[in-house]
Amino acid sequence: MKSHGRTPSPSVVGACAALGLGALLLSPVVPTAGASSHREAPLISQDPEADNTDTYAFVSPDRPDTVTIVANYIPLEEPAGGPNFAAFGDDVLYAINIDNDGDGEEDMPQTYTVTRVERGKRSVLATRVKIPPVNVGPRSTPDYEALAAAAVTDLPGGVEVFAGQRDDPFFVDLGSVFDLAGLRPFNNAHLLPLDPGPGVDGVGGFNTHSIVIQVPIDQLTRNHKMPRGPDDPAAVIGVYASASRQRMRVLRDDGSIQNGERWVQVSRLAEPLINELIIPLGMKDFWNRSDPAHDERFAQFYRSPELARVVNVLYGDALVALGGAPARTTNRDDLVLILLTGVPLPGGHNLNSTGKTKADLIRLNTAIAPTHPVGQGDPLGVLNGDLAGFPNGRRLEDDVTDIELRAVADGYGTLLNGLFGLPNHSPNNQIGDGVNQNDVPFLEHFPYVGTPNQGYAHEHHRVGSTSTPHLD
């Protein structure tokens, strides 16, 4: 899904959805009326309108013959940040890319005026699709969810799309994670060198801009058929979101701006927290510019993650004293398996493996049925035996911070431990940031992402859950 558009509230954008092979593009239309990864690399942190925050992909619980993909942009939107509220950039090309043959290259060309592009043939599906205004307050935007619902658009072939402001669904103690992973929740007090206390959701109270698309599964698989089962070679798709800008920008004396030349990718995101916690600082912007098909060049950082060394410096002695073990800092092919190629299962079965090509993609087995309504799946996903959760796709409720911290610390759950002999050291498998759910409820229906925080009445940094889910 590729797209671009800046729209003051209320606004109109054109959407182009190529639902065959490739990407969905969101392109701007002049408005007819006024209207994770967060700051993960040095250059993109100065360009919030083009900054991917998080990407999600899951089989839709209320329409299990479809997949829902959520691509979020613009980190840490202040709800009261008027009079120029956050909006999609009119000079940014946003994209949701689909790889359905395991080579790390997107295979579904799409555009957001809503044009279908398949094997070079284009047909316009919809134009002038509305984006709702941002959630300013009770006088400016009363009955906000009705405004948002009016922006949900049905397209031919059973596709639904939405683009607009939503609550940021990511939940994480940003303050502790980026202070050298000095986790502060009291249930980790026996490990921590800092004063114990509950986790604080650093993203709580902030908004983001979401592009959400729901597509029938048989329009996403490489053979355009519903998979026969989880082991069907066509069942697994790979997803990543990106943003691009044109190479040349001219600032004119009259105050106008002219953009030109070819599009250059400036941000991308699939698996959460990769660029923040795995890729070294000096390569973060290079990683953003590169294509997932070339991620073999970054595999060394998965195999020898700096985060594992940090975990050992902070908690290694305490983990050993409590019967655990230091995190392995080299030869971490388990992280390559989980994050770069997907996980095969013993006996020739498949969780979400796409083969040998190493690429940062959210890999989703579209034949594994959802287990719960939106927001009610096990937040530890596959680590706790819920195969419909992360790292098989990513649901809104998946606690990806705890999952990835535990994986890096060799605290895998009993499922992966039993299947692959991966370590399941305790208390390594209890490490967490103490923020275990989002501060705003998710919707039970499309577009699922919660109502954006209102500018008139909002608060930030809400204290997260004070109990961390434990593995069996």
C-alpha positions in Angstrom: 0.0 0.0 0.0 1.7 3.2 -1.1 0.2 6.5 -0.3 0.8 10.2 0.1 -1.3 13.1 1.3 -1.4 16.1 3.6 -4.9 17.1 4.6 -5.9 19.8 7.0 -9.2 19.0 8.7 -11.7 18.1 7.3 -9.9 16.8 4.2 -10.1 14.7 1.1 -7.4 12.4 -0.2 -7.4 10.1 -3.2 -6.6 6.5 -2.6 -5.2 4.0 -5.0 -5.4 0.3 -4.0 -3.6 -2.2 -6.2 -4.9 -5.4 -4.8 -3.2 -7.8 -7.1 0.6 -7.8 -6.7 2.5 -4.9 -5.1 1.7 -1.9 -2.9 -1.2 0.4 -2.0 -0.4 4.1 -2.6 -2.1 7.0 -0.8 -2.0 10.1 -3.0 -3.2 13.6 -2.1 -6.1 15.5 -3.5 -6.5 19.3 -2.9 -8.9 19.5 0.0 -12.3 20.9 -0.6 -12.6 22.3 2.9 -10.3 23.1 5.8 -9.4 20.1 7.9 7.2 0.7 16.7 9.0 2.8 15.6 9.0 6.3 17.2 11.8 8.7 16.2 14.1 5.7 15.7 16.8 7.2 13.5 18.6 10.6 13.5 17.4 12.0 10.1 13.9 10.7 10.2 13.4 12.1 13.8 13.5 15.5 12.1 10.8 14.6 9.6 7.8 13.4 11.6 5.3 13.4 8.7 7.4 10.7 6.9 8.2 8.7 10.1 6.7 5.2 10.3 5.7 4.5 13.9 4.3 1.0 13.8 2.9 -1.6 11.4 0.3 -4.3 12.3 -1.0 -7.2 10.3 -3.6 -9.8 11.5 -6.4 -11.9 10.3 -9.6 -9.9 11.1 -11.4 -11.6 14.0 -14.8 -10.4 12.8 -14.1 -11.1 9.1 -11.7 -14.1 9.2 -11.5 -14.3 5.4 -9.7 -11.0 5.4 -6.4 -9.5 6.6 -6.2 -6.1 8.3 -3.1 -4.1 7.9 -2.4 -0.9 9.9 0.4 1.5 9.0 0.9 4.3 11.5 2.9 7.5 10.8 3.8 10.7 12.8 5.1 9.8 16.2 3.9 11.3 19.5 1.2 13.6 18.1 0.2 16.1 20.8 -3.6 16.2 20.7 -3.8 19.8 21.7 -1.1 20.9 19.2 -3.1 23.5 17.3 -3.8 25.6 15.4 -1.7 23.6 12.9 -2.7 20.1 14.0 -0.8 17.0 12.8 -1.7 15.8 9.3 -0.5 13.5 6.5 2.2 15.2 4.4 1.1 16.3 1.0 4.6 15.7 -0.3 5.1 12.2 1.2 4.5 8.9 -0.5 3.2 6.4 2.1 3.3 2.7 1.3 2.1 -0.6 2.6 4.1 -3.3 0.7 3.1 -7.0 0.4 5.5 -9.8 -0.3 3.7 -13.0 -1.1 6.5 -15.2 -2.5 9.1 -14.9 0.2 11.8 -13.0 -1.7 11.6 -9.8 0.4 10.3 -7.8 -2.5 6.9 -6.3 -2.5 4.6 -8.1 -5.0 1.4 -6.0 -4.8 1.5 -2.6 -6.6 -1.3 -0.3 -5.3 -2.1 3.4 -5.2 -4.3 5.5 -2.9 -6.6 7.6 -5.4 -7.8 4.2 -5.1 -6.4 2.7 -8.3 -5.9 -1.0 -8.7 -2.6 -2.0 -10.3 -2.1 -5.6 -11.3 0.5 -6.8 -13.8 0.9 -3.3 -15.1 -2.9 -2.7 -15.6 -4.5 0.1 -13.7 -8.2 0.7 -12.9 -9.5 3.4 -10.6 -11.6 2.0 -7.8 -12.4 5.3 -5.9 -11.5 8.9 -5.8 -11.7 11.7 -3.2 -11.9 9.4 -0.2 -12.5 11.5 2.9 -10.1 11.7 5.9 -11.8 12.8 9.1 -10.6 15.9 11.0 -8.4 15.4 14.0 -10.1 15.1 17.4 -9.9 18.8 18.5 -12.6 19.0 21.2 -16.3 18.9 22.0 -17.2 22.1 20.1 -15.0 21.6 17.0 -15.5 17.9 16.6 -18.5 16.7 18.5 -19.5 13.0 18.1 -16.0 12.2 16.8 -16.5 8.5 16.2 -19.4 9.4 13.8 -17.0 11.6 11.9 -14.4 8.7 11.8 -17.0 6.1 10.8 -18.0 8.3 7.8 -14.4 8.0 6.6 -14.5 4.2 6.4 -14.8 3.5 2.7 -16.0 0.3 0.9 -14.1 -0.6 -2.2 -14.9 -3.2 -4.9 -14.0 -6.7 -4.1 -14.8 -6.6 -0.4 -12.0 -4.2 0.6 -12.3 -1.5 3.2 -10.0 1.5 3.8 -9.6 4.2 6.4 -7.0 7.0 6.7 -7.0 9.5 9.6 -6.0 10.3 13.1 -6.2 7.5 15.8 -4.9 6.9 19.3 -1.4 5.5 19.1 -2.0 1.8 19.9 1.6 1.1 20.9 2.2 0.8 24.6 5.7 0.8 26.1 7.6 2.5 28.9 9.7 4.6 26.6 11.5 6.4 29.5 12.9 3.2 30.9 13.6 1.3 27.7 15.6 4.1 26.2 17.5 4.8 29.5 19.7 1.8 28.7 16.8 -0.6 29.3 16.7 0.3 33.0 13.3 -1.3 33.6 11.4 0.0 36.6 8.3 -2.1 37.2 8.0 -3.3 40.8 7.5 -6.9 39.8 11.1 -6.9 38.4 12.4 -5.3 41.6 14.6 -8.2 42.4 16.5 -7.5 39.2 16.6 -3.8 39.1 19.4 -1.4 40.1 16.8 1.4 40.2 14.0 2.2 42.6 11.1 -0.1 41.8 7.8 1.3 40.5 5.1 0.6 38.0 5.7 1.0 34.3 4.7 4.3 32.7 3.2 4.3 29.2 5.3 6.9 27.4 3.0 6.8 24.4 -0.2 7.1 26.5 -2.3 10.1 25.6 -0.6 10.7 22.2 -2.1 10.1 18.8 -0.8 9.0 15.4 -2.1 8.9 11.8 -3.2 5.5 10.6 -3.7 4.0 7.2 -5.9 0.9 7.7 -6.9 -1.5 4.9 -8.8 -4.7 5.1 -8.4 -7.1 2.1 -9.8 -10.5 1.4 -7.1 -13.1 1.9 -7.5 -14.5 -1.6 -6.5 -11.1 -3.0 -3.2 -11.2 -1.0 -1.9 -14.8 -1.6 0.4 -15.4 -4.6 -2.1 -17.8 -6.2 -5.1 -15.7 -5.4 -6.8 -18.5 -3.5 -7.7 -19.1 0.1 -5.0 -21.3 1.7 -5.8 -25.0 2.2 -4.3 -24.8 5.7 -1.4 -23.3 7.7 1.1 -25.5 5.8 -0.1 -24.3 2.4 3.1 -22.7 0.8 0.9 -19.7 -0.2 -0.5 -19.1 3.2 2.2 -16.8 4.6 2.5 -13.1 3.4 5.1 -10.5 4.4 4.2 -6.9 5.1 6.1 -3.7 5.6 5.2 0.0 5.5 7.4 2.8 4.2 7.4 6.5 3.4 9.3 8.2 0.6 10.1 11.8 -0.4 11.2 13.2 -3.8 15.0 13.7 -4.0 14.9 17.5 -4.8 13.3 20.2 -2.7 13.5 23.8 -3.8 12.5 26.6 -1.4 11.3 29.6 -3.5 11.7 33.3 -2.6 7.9 33.6 -2.5 7.6 31.1 0.3 6.4 28.2 -1.8 8.1 24.8 -2.1 8.7 22.8 -5.3 9.5 19.1 -5.1 10.9 17.0 -8.0 12.9 14.0 -9.2 12.4 10.4 -8.2 11.0 9.1 -4.9 13.5 8.1 -2.3 12.5 5.9 0.7 13.2 7.7 3.9 11.5 5.4 6.4 10.3 1.8 6.7 8.9 -0.4 9.4 7.8 -4.0 9.8 8.9 -5.9 13.0 8.7 -3.5 16.0 11.7 -2.0 17.7 14.2 -3.3 15.2 15.7 0.0 14.1 15.6 1.3 17.7 17.1 -1.7 19.5 18.9 -3.9 17.0 20.4 -1.6 14.3 23.4 0.5 15.5 23.1 4.3 15.5 25.4 4.9 12.6 23.4 2.6 10.3 19.8 3.5 11.3 19.2 6.0 8.5 20.9 3.7 6.0 18.6 0.9 7.2 15.6 3.2 6.6 16.7 3.8 3.0 17.3 0.2 2.2 14.9 -2.5 0.9 14.0 -5.5 3.0 15.3 -7.8 0.3 18.8 -6.7 1.2 18.6 -7.2 4.9 21.2 -10.0 4.9 23.7 -7.2 5.4 22.2 -6.4 8.8 21.9 -10.1 10.0 25.2 -9.7 12.1 23.4 -7.3 14.4 20.6 -9.8 15.1 23.2 -12.5 15.7 25.1 -10.4 18.1 22.6 -7.9 19.6 23.9 -5.0 21.7 20.7 -5.2 23.7 21.7 -8.6 25.0 24.9 -7.1 26.3 23.0 -4.3 28.0 20.7 -6.9 29.7 23.7 -8.7 31.0 25.3 -5.6 32.4 22.1 -4.5 34.2 20.7 -7.9 35.2 23.2 -10.7 34.5 24.4 -11.3 38.0 20.8 -11.1 39.4 19.5 -13.5 36.8 22.2 -16.0 37.6 21.7 -15.6 41.4 18.0 -16.4 40.9 18.6 -19.5 38.8 18.6 -17.9 35.4 21.4 -17.3 33.0 23.0 -14.4 31.2 21.6 -13.6 27.8 23.6 -15.1 24.9 25.4 -12.3 23.1 26.7 -14.1 20.0 25.4 -16.7 17.5 21.8 -15.7 18.0 20.4 -17.5 15.0 17.2 -17.8 17.0 16.6 -14.1 16.6 17.4 -14.4 12.9 14.8 -17.2 12.6 12.1 -15.3 14.5 12.7 -11.8 13.1 14.2 -12.3 9.6 13.0 -15.5 8.0 10.0 -16.7 10.1 9.5 -19.9 12.1 9.1 -23.3 10.6 7.5 -26.0 12.8 8.8 -29.6 13.3 7.5 -32.3 11.0 7.3 -30.1 7.9 4.7 -27.7 9.4 4.8 -23.9 9.3 4.1 -21.1 11.7 5.2 -18.2 9.4 8.4 -19.1 7.6 8.9 -17.6 4.1 12.1 -19.4 3.3 15.8 -18.5 3.4 15.6 -14.9 2.3 16.4 -12.7 5.3 14.1 -9.6 5.3 12.5 -7.5 8.0 8.8 -8.2 7.3 5.8 -8.9 9.5 5.2 -12.5 8.5 1.5 -13.5 8.8 0.2 -17.0 8.2 -3.2 -16.2 6.9 -4.5 -19.7 7.5 -4.1 -19.5 11.3 -7.5 -18.4 12.5 -7.9 -15.6 15.0 -8.4 -16.9 18.6 -10.1 -13.9 20.2 -11.9 -10.6 19.4 -9.6 -7.6 18.8 -7.8 -6.6 22.0 -8.5 -9.9 23.8 -5.7 -12.2 22.5 -2.9 -13.3 24.8 -0.5 -10.3 24.9 2.5 -12.6 24.9 1.3 -14.3 21.6 3.3 -17.3 20.5 5.5 -17.2 23.7 2.4 -18.2 25.6 1.1 -20.6 22.9 -1.3 -18.2 21.1 -0.2 -18.9 17.5 -2.4 -16.1 16.2 -0.2 -13.5 17.9 3.2 -11.9 17.5 5.6 -12.9 15.9 2.9 -14.5 13.6 1.7 -11.1 12.3 1.2 -8.4 14.9 -2.1 -7.7 16.6 -2.9 -4.4 18.3 -2.9 -6.1 21.8 0.4 -7.9 21.4 2.9 -6.8 24.0 5.8 -6.7 21.6 8.1 -5.0 24.1 7.9 -7.8 26.7 8.1 -10.4 24.0 11.2 -9.0 22.4 12.9 -8.2 25.7 12.4 -11.8 26.8 13.5 -13.3 23.5 16.8 -11.3 23.6 17.2 -12.3 27.2 16.7 -16.0 26.4 13.4 -16.1 28.2 11.4 -18.0 25.6 8.1 -19.6 26.6 7.5 -23.3 26.9 6.1 -23.6 23.3 9.2 -22.4 21.5 11.4 -23.9 24.1 9.8 -27.3 23.5 9.7 -27.1 19.8 13.3 -25.8 19.2 15.1 -26.3 22.4 15.4 -22.6 22.8 16.3 -21.4 26.4 13.4 -20.8 28.8 15.4 -19.6 31.7 13.5 -18.2 34.7 13.4 -15.4 35.7 14.6 -14.4 32.2 11.1 -15.2 31.0 9.5 -12.7 33.4 11.4 -9.6 32.3 9.0 -6.8 31.1 8.5 -3.0 31.1 5.3 -3.2 33.3 3.1 -1.7 30.6 0.9 -4.5 29.4 -2.0 -2.9 27.6 -3.0 0.2 25.7 -4.5 3.2 27.5 -7.4 3.5 25.0 -9.7 0.6 24.2 -9.6 -0.8 20.7 -12.7 -0.9 18.5 -14.4 -4.3 17.9 -14.9 -3.3 14.3 -12.9 -1.8 11.4 -10.6 0.2 11.7 -10.1 -1.3 15.2 -7.5 1.3 16.3 -8.9 3.3 19.2 -10.5 6.8 19.1 -7.8 9.5 19.1 -7.2 11.5 22.3 -9.1 14.8 22.3 -7.1 18.0 22.3 -9.5 19.6 24.8 -9.3 16.9 27.4 -6.2 14.7 27.4 -3.3 13.5 29.6 0.0 11.9 29.0 2.3 9.2 30.5 -0.4 7.2 32.2 0.8 4.6 34.7 0.7 1.2 33.0 -0.5 -2.1 34.3 1.2 -3.1 37.5 1.3 -6.8 36.8 3.3 -8.5 34.1 1.9 -11.6 32.4 4.0 -14.6 33.2 4.9 -17.5 30.9 3.9 -21.0 31.8 
